[in-house]
Every structure is written in C-alpha cells, then in structure tokens.
Amino acid sequence: MINLTTNITSSLPKIDAESFGAGKLASRRPGESGGVKVDFENTVKAADKYLSNVSDLQQSSNASIMDLLAGKNTDITSVVAAAAKADMSFKLLVGVRNQLIDAYKQTMNMQI
C-alpha cells in the first residue's frame, strides 16, 4: 500500500516554521504577551525562498520533459515524478495565496 502522506510531504519544498514565526506564536498561551515579536522581514524572506523553490521545481520539470522529448532520458517515471512535484508545490502556493487574499478581504471588511 502507498503511504500518500509520506509521499506528499517528502516532495514539497522544506521551509522551517521558525522562519514564519509559527514556533514563537504557538508556544504562547492566549492572553500572554511574553514579548514575542514576529519579524516581518523573516516572513518575507521565507516566502521568497519558497517561491524560488517552486520556480526551481517548475524549471527542473520542464527540463526533464524536454530531455524526454529529445530522447536524452528514457525513464518516464522520473519525468512524471518531477512534473507531479512541480504541480503539487504550485497548487500549494496558489492555495496559500488564496488564503492570504481571503484574510486580507476579511480584514478590510472589519468594522472600526
């Protein structure tokens, strides 16, 4: 039997939760300030790193497809795997973008 959870998580680009400030916020109890400061610059850098990882996966997928079409590579399973990785990471990126847009819209609709 195929373990989908392992296969999916192993193919996604790795970004640590600390760079998004998630570890700092998760360790805090509700109502407790604790002097926690989430650094926006680190969040932007982590997002940029993830975007470049998605771009690299897309480029390697395109290169492997071109190699298959040119006859340089005969292993179709590696080409399909590279395309699936690129597709999955792009879909995750679009999902995160959609969530950010929804959060922005909810914030803009809040009553002051």
N, C-alpha and C positions, 0 to 999 in steps of 0.2 A: 504494500500500500504506500502511496506517495504522501509524504507529510508536507502539505501545502504551506503551513506556517513557516517551517524552516526554509523552504524554497523561496518563498516571497521575501522574507526578511533578509536572507543572505544575498539577494540580488539588488536590494536597494542601497543607495549610497549611504555611508555611515557618517552621521553627524551626532556629536555628543550633546546631551540635553543641557549640560552646563553652559554651552555657548549661547543657548537661548534663554538662560536664566531660570529654567524649569526646576533645577535642583534647589535653588535658593528659595523659590516660592513654595515648592512642595514641602520643604522642611519646616515651614512656618505654620503656626496654629492660627485659626481665624481670630481676628481682633488683636493680634500680637504684631507690633511693628518690627522690633528686633533690628532696626537699622538696615533693612535689606534694600539694596539699590540694584535694580536691573539695568545694566548698561546697554543702552540702545545701540551703541556703536558695535558691540559684540554681536548683537542680534542681526544687524545689517551684514556684518562680515560672515556670519554663519549662513545667512540666506544667500549671499553671493557665492559662498563655497558650494552650497547645494545646487545653485543654478549652473555653476561651471561643471559640477559632476554630471548633471542631467545633460548638458551640452556635450560633454565628453562621451557619454554613453550613446547619444544620438550619432555622433561622428563615427565612433567605432562600429556601430551598427551599419551605417551607410557604407563604410569601408569594407566590412565583411560581405555585404550584399554585392558590392562591385567586384570584389575578389571572386565570389562565387560565379557571377555572370561572366567574368573574364576567363574563368577556368583555372585560376590560381589556387582556389580552395575547392575541395570536393566534399568536405564534411558539412552537410546541410544542417545537422543538429546544432552545431556551434553557431551557425548563422541565425537559425531560428531562436536560439537561446539569447543571442545578443540583441536581436530585434525585440524579443519579449521583455528583456531587462530595460531597454530604452523606452518601450511603450509603457511599462508599468511605472517607471520613475516619472515619465511625463504626465501620466494620469494622476499620480500623487501630487505633482506640482500644480496641476490645474485644480485639483480638489482643495489644496491649501489656499490657492489664490481665491477660489470661490468663497471659502470660509472667511478669509480676510475681507473680501468685499461685503459679505453679509454682516460682519461685525461692524464695518465702517457705516453701512446703511443704518443699522440699529443705533449706533452712537449718534448719528446725525438726526435721527428721529426722536431722540430723547427730549423730554420737556425740561426746560431750565427752571 
